[in-house]
Amino acid sequence: MAHAQSKKKSDGGSGGSSSGYNTGIGLRGGGYSSGLTIKHFLGNKNGVALEALLTTEYKARGARLTLLGEKHKTVADVKGLQFYYGAGFHAGSYQGRHYFSDTRYYKGRKGEVYFDNRTYMRDEETYIAFGADLILGLEYKIEDLPFVIGVDYKPFFDVFNGYTGFYNDAAVSLRFTF
């Protein structure tokens, strides 16, 4: 009986994860994307979690759903502090994009240089986007409170309308845990 009680205390009473909680729901504020974050640990003690992000971008009108698999590890025996890493994918839709037209230089017959000014362009098309994501982060489960605060770096590769791009995103998250 004493052994069972000490084992329950060692995992923070989380009922299955070594993180101190099973599920967390909250907000994520980042450089490229901000929105809702939901993280759920699978029913084992190996620190594997699934995270879903429903985000919008401040530079584009639209939304993106990201699904990530993450592996959590404790940091230097500091209670409540965990490092995590993982990968996943995303899909979304954006309306419109902003860009500048190219600047062209022309050389005249007498050596004069002529150029076209850059023009700010906008289109109103809707673009479907999808891609792959990586994530690295730290999170801290606040002792005696049902909250987790975290920071992450999430680079992603995006494909939309025949264009590809690699983007770097970083964010701060606050989740209510249960």
Residue pairs with C-beta under 8 A, 6 or more apart in sequence:
11 17
11 18
11 20
11 45
12 19
12 20
12 21
12 141
14 20
14 21
14 22
14 41
15 22
16 22
16 41
16 42
16 43
16 44
16 45
17 41
17 42
17 44
17 45
17 47
17 49
17 72
18 45
18 46
18 47
18 72
18 74
19 41
19 47
19 49
19 72
19 82
19 139
19 141
19 148
20 80
20 141
20 177
21 41
21 141
21 146
21 148
21 177
21 178
22 40
22 41
22 177
22 178
23 38
23 39
23 40
23 41
23 177
23 178
24 37
24 38
24 39
24 40
24 148
24 175
24 176
24 177
24 178
25 36
25 37
25 38
25 175
25 176
26 36
26 37
26 148
26 173
26 174
26 175
26 176
27 34
27 35
27 36
27 37
27 173
27 174
28 34
28 35
28 36
28 37
28 53
28 55
28 171
28 172
28 173
29 171
29 172
29 173
30 55
30 154
30 169
30 170
30 171
30 172
31 168
31 169
31 170
31 171
32 57
32 58
32 59
32 167
32 168
32 169
33 53
33 55
33 56
33 57
33 64
33 169
33 171
34 55
34 56
34 58
34 171
35 53
35 54
35 55
35 56
35 63
36 53
36 54
36 55
37 51
37 52
37 53
37 173
37 175
38 51
38 52
39 49
39 50
39 51
39 52
39 70
39 175
40 49
40 50
40 51
41 47
41 48
41 49
41 72
42 48
42 49
42 50
46 71
47 71
47 72
47 73
47 82
47 84
48 69
48 70
48 71
48 72
49 69
49 70
49 72
49 84
50 67
50 68
50 69
50 70
51 67
51 68
51 70
51 86
51 88
51 135
52 65
52 66
52 67
52 68
53 64
53 65
53 66
53 68
53 90
54 63
54 64
54 65
55 63
55 64
55 66
56 62
56 63
56 64
57 64
57 94
59 98
60 94
60 95
60 96
60 97
61 94
61 95
61 96
62 92
62 93
62 94
62 95
62 126
62 127
63 92
63 93
64 90
64 91
64 92
64 129
65 90
65 91
65 92
66 88
66 89
66 90
66 133
66 156
67 88
67 89
67 90
68 86
68 87
68 88
68 133
68 135
69 86
69 87
69 88
70 84
70 85
70 86
70 135
71 84
71 85
71 86
72 82
72 83
72 84
73 82
73 83
73 84
74 81
74 82
74 83
75 81
75 82
75 83
75 138
79 143
80 140
80 141
80 142
80 143
81 138
81 139
81 140
81 141
82 138
82 139
82 140
82 141
83 136
83 137
83 138
84 135
84 136
84 137
84 138
84 139
85 134
85 135
85 136
85 137
86 134
86 135
87 132
87 133
87 134
87 135
88 132
88 133
88 135
89 130
89 131
89 132
89 133
90 129
90 130
90 131
90 132
90 133
90 156
91 128
91 129
91 130
92 128
92 129
92 130
93 126
93 127
93 128
93 129
94 126
94 127
94 129
94 160
95 124
95 125
95 126
95 127
96 122
96 123
96 124
96 125
97 122
97 123
97 125
97 127
98 120
98 121
98 122
99 121
99 122
100 118
100 119
100 120
100 121
101 116
101 118
101 119
101 121
102 118
103 115
103 116
103 117
103 118
104 115
104 116
105 113
105 114
105 115
106 113
106 114
106 115
107 113
107 114
108 114
125 161
127 160
127 161
128 160
128 161
129 158
129 159
129 160
130 158
130 159
130 160
131 156
131 157
131 158
131 159
132 156
132 157
133 154
133 155
133 156
133 157
134 154
134 155
134 156
135 152
135 153
135 154
136 152
136 153
136 154
137 150
137 151
137 152
137 153
138 150
138 151
138 152
139 148
139 149
139 150
139 151
139 173
140 148
140 149
140 150
141 147
141 148
141 177
142 148
142 149
146 176
146 177
146 178
147 174
147 175
147 176
147 177
148 173
148 174
148 175
148 177
149 172
149 173
149 174
150 172
150 173
150 174
150 175
151 170
151 171
151 172
151 173
152 170
152 171
152 173
153 168
153 169
153 170
154 169
154 170
154 171
155 166
155 167
155 168
155 169
156 166
156 167
156 169
157 164
157 165
157 166
157 167
158 164
158 165
158 166
158 167
